[in-house]
């Protein structure tokens, strides 16, 4: 038995004055109305209505139970209204996760514009370079880079991330610009742990492809740390334009092998597969896709 439905039928029966009138109001048969009332009485172990051939009246227990039923149904109606309001108007806390560099340099300015447009939304942004389980860790959506897309999630593509090999000006002054990707094998190459062990950099130019194994004195799961190491002259790194753009523009690092290309990386904004996402989630995803897609 759907107890809430049975409560609704019980209240409607009392208000309508008869099973037949309640049945008409609820678009049910009189027999079905009677079944709902009897199911409630059996579960409670008490009669709610005294029935005669002409009329019914509330028992003492029925009168007390009626008032509680009204309260319960009113609370359910209020809760439904709150849920519908949250779906209709962007408001509340939105939990978002993103890689550190992308989140800091690309996503944060967009979030600033979003909360200016939707001031009732508070964005809780968590930056982490590991793969985050949205459902397990309670996030509404997240930015992910790389080719692997979790099929359990709904993904919308953003602009591709361009990758660059860079080193500090002091490193270039000391070692010179490499002429060919294979030249890099003689130097410290700093690794990004998120890309996995035994990673290699793949350079291409005019049909030629060169794989350079990443072997060096430092590996870290944080792109900012890699950039700091490169600027300090520790070695060569490969990272995305979101992280390297400001350092390249200011001259803190120099691009190596500019005539060669590294593979671009796919970037997606991911969300859980809700049939009816909340207004805050729906508008945020659309906003990010419009600005960063």
C-alpha positions in Angstrom: 0.0 0.0 0.0 1.1 3.5 -0.8 0.5 5.0 2.6 0.6 8.6 1.5 -2.0 7.9 -1.2 -4.1 6.0 1.3 -4.0 9.1 3.7 -5.0 11.3 0.8 -8.0 9.0 0.0 -9.0 9.0 3.7 -8.9 12.8 3.9 -10.8 13.2 0.7 -13.4 10.7 1.8 -14.1 12.6 5.0 -14.2 16.0 3.2 -16.4 14.7 0.4 -18.8 12.9 2.8 -19.0 9.6 1.0 -17.0 7.0 -0.8 -18.7 7.8 -4.1 -18.0 11.5 -3.9 -14.4 10.9 -2.9 -14.1 8.4 -5.8 -15.3 11.0 -8.3 -13.0 13.7 -6.9 -9.9 11.4 -7.0 -10.8 9.7 -10.3 -11.0 6.3 -8.6 -13.7 3.7 -8.2 -15.7 3.6 -5.0 -14.4 0.1 -4.5 -10.8 1.3 -4.7 -11.5 4.1 -2.2 -12.9 1.5 0.2 -9.7 -0.7 -0.2 -7.5 2.3 0.7 -9.5 3.0 3.9 -9.6 -0.7 4.9 -5.8 -1.0 4.3 -5.2 1.9 6.6 -7.5 0.5 9.3 -5.8 -3.0 9.1 -2.4 -1.4 9.4 -3.4 0.7 12.4 -5.5 -2.0 14.0 -8.4 0.4 14.6 -11.5 1.6 12.7 -11.3 5.1 11.3 -14.9 5.4 10.0 -18.2 4.0 11.3 -20.1 3.0 8.2 -23.9 2.7 7.6 -25.8 2.2 4.4 -26.4 6.0 4.2 -23.4 7.7 5.8 -20.1 7.3 7.6 -18.7 9.1 10.6 -15.3 9.4 12.2 -14.4 7.3 15.2 -12.5 8.9 18.0 -9.2 7.5 16.6 -10.3 8.5 13.1 -10.8 12.1 14.1 -7.3 12.3 15.7 -5.7 10.4 12.8 -7.4 12.8 10.3 -5.7 15.8 11.7 -2.3 14.2 11.6 -3.0 13.1 8.0 -3.7 16.7 7.1 -0.4 17.8 8.7 1.5 15.1 6.8 0.0 15.8 3.5 0.5 19.6 3.9 4.2 18.9 4.8 4.6 16.7 1.6 3.0 19.5 -0.5 5.4 22.0 1.0 8.4 19.8 0.4 7.3 19.3 -3.2 7.1 23.0 -3.6 10.6 23.5 -2.2 12.0 20.9 -4.6 10.2 22.5 -7.5 11.4 25.9 -6.5 15.0 24.7 -6.4 14.7 23.2 -9.8 13.1 26.3 -11.3 15.5 28.9 -9.8 19.3 28.6 -9.5 20.1 28.7 -5.8 22.0 26.9 -3.1 25.5 25.4 -3.0 27.0 23.9 -6.1 30.0 21.6 -5.6 32.5 21.6 -8.4 35.8 19.9 -8.9 38.5 20.6 -11.5 42.3 20.1 -12.2 44.4 22.6 -10.3 45.7 24.7 -13.3 42.6 24.6 -15.3 40.5 25.5 -12.3 42.7 28.4 -11.3 43.4 29.9 -14.6 40.4 29.0 -16.8 37.4 28.1 -14.7 37.6 30.5 -11.8 37.1 33.7 -13.9 34.1 32.0 -15.5 32.7 31.1 -12.0 33.1 34.8 -11.1 30.8 35.8 -14.0 28.4 33.0 -13.2 27.8 34.0 -9.6 27.4 37.6 -10.7 24.6 36.4 -13.0 23.1 34.0 -10.4 23.8 35.6 -7.0 21.6 33.0 -5.2 24.2 30.3 -6.0 27.3 29.6 -3.9 30.0 27.7 -5.8 32.2 25.4 -3.7 35.2 24.8 -5.9 37.7 22.0 -5.1 40.9 21.8 -7.2 42.7 18.5 -7.5 44.7 16.8 -10.2 43.5 13.3 -9.4 40.4 11.7 -10.9 37.5 12.5 -8.5 34.5 10.2 -8.1 31.6 12.8 -8.4 29.0 10.6 -6.7 31.2 9.1 -4.0 32.6 12.5 -3.0 29.4 14.5 -3.3 30.2 16.8 -6.3 27.6 18.1 -8.7 29.9 18.4 -11.6 33.6 18.4 -12.5 36.1 19.2 -15.2 38.2 16.3 -16.5 41.0 16.3 -19.1 42.2 13.4 -21.2 40.6 10.9 -23.6 39.1 8.6 -21.0 35.4 9.6 -20.4 33.4 7.9 -17.6 30.4 6.4 -19.4 28.4 6.6 -16.2 28.5 10.4 -16.4 27.0 12.9 -18.8 29.9 14.7 -20.5 30.0 17.9 -22.6 33.1 18.8 -24.5 35.1 22.0 -23.9 37.9 23.5 -26.0 40.9 21.2 -26.4 43.9 21.9 -24.2 47.1 22.6 -26.2 50.3 21.1 -24.7 53.8 22.6 -24.7 57.3 21.5 -23.7 59.0 24.3 -21.8 62.1 25.1 -19.7 63.4 28.2 -18.0 65.4 30.8 -19.9 68.5 29.9 -17.8 68.1 26.3 -18.8 68.0 27.2 -22.5 71.0 29.5 -22.1 72.9 26.7 -20.5 71.9 23.9 -22.8 70.6 25.6 -26.0 67.4 25.0 -27.9 67.0 21.3 -28.7 66.9 20.7 -32.5 65.0 17.4 -32.3 62.8 15.7 -29.7 65.4 12.9 -29.3 67.8 15.6 -28.0 65.7 15.8 -24.8 66.7 12.3 -23.7 70.0 13.7 -22.6 68.3 16.1 -20.1 66.2 15.8 -16.9 62.5 15.4 -17.9 60.1 16.1 -15.1 57.1 13.8 -14.9 53.4 14.3 -14.1 52.2 11.4 -12.0 48.6 11.8 -13.1 49.6 10.5 -16.5 50.8 7.2 -15.1 54.1 5.4 -14.9 56.3 4.9 -17.9 54.8 7.9 -19.7 56.4 9.3 -22.8 55.9 12.6 -24.7 54.8 12.2 -28.3 56.1 14.8 -30.7 54.9 15.0 -34.4 56.0 17.0 -37.4 55.2 16.5 -41.1 54.4 12.8 -40.7 57.3 12.1 -38.3 56.5 10.9 -34.8 59.0 10.7 -32.0 58.3 9.2 -28.5 60.5 10.6 -25.7 60.4 8.5 -22.5 60.0 10.7 -19.4 62.9 9.9 -17.1 64.1 12.5 -14.6 64.8 13.3 -10.9 61.2 14.6 -10.1 57.7 13.3 -10.6 54.7 15.0 -9.0 50.9 15.0 -9.1 50.7 18.8 -9.2 51.1 20.9 -12.3 51.9 24.0 -10.3 54.8 22.2 -8.7 56.1 21.1 -12.1 56.0 24.6 -13.4 57.9 25.9 -10.3 60.5 23.3 -10.8 60.9 24.2 -14.5 61.2 27.9 -13.7 63.9 27.0 -11.1 65.9 25.3 -13.9 65.4 21.7 -12.6 64.4 20.4 -16.0 62.0 20.2 -18.9 58.2 19.8 -18.5 55.2 19.3 -20.6 51.9 20.9 -19.5 48.8 22.5 -20.9 48.3 26.0 -22.0 46.0 26.8 -19.1 49.0 26.5 -16.7 51.8 27.6 -19.0 50.1 30.6 -20.7 51.0 33.3 -18.1 54.5 32.0 -17.6 55.2 31.9 -21.3 53.8 35.4 -21.8 56.0 36.8 -19.0 59.1 35.0 -20.2 59.5 32.9 -17.0 59.6 29.8 -19.3 60.5 29.3 -22.9 58.8 26.9 -25.4 61.0 24.2 -26.7 60.7 22.6 -30.1 58.1 25.1 -31.4 58.1 23.4 -34.8 56.9 20.2 -33.3 53.4 19.4 -32.0 52.3 17.5 -28.9 48.9 15.9 -28.8 46.1 18.1 -27.6 44.1 16.8 -24.6 40.3 16.6 -24.5 38.5 18.5 -21.8 35.0 17.8 -20.6 32.6 19.1 -18.0 30.9 16.1 -16.4 27.8 15.7 -14.3 25.8 12.8 -12.8 23.0 11.4 -15.0 20.0 13.0 -13.4 16.9 13.0 -15.5 16.0 16.5 -14.2 19.1 18.3 -13.0 18.6 21.2 -10.7 18.5 24.7 -12.1 21.8 25.6 -10.5 23.6 22.6 -12.1 21.9 23.0 -15.5 22.6 26.7 -15.8 26.2 26.3 -14.6 27.0 23.6 -17.1 25.5 25.6 -19.9 27.4 28.7 -18.8 30.7 26.9 -18.7 30.2 25.3 -22.1 29.3 28.7 -23.6 32.4 30.3 -22.2 35.0 27.5 -22.5 33.6 25.3 -25.2 
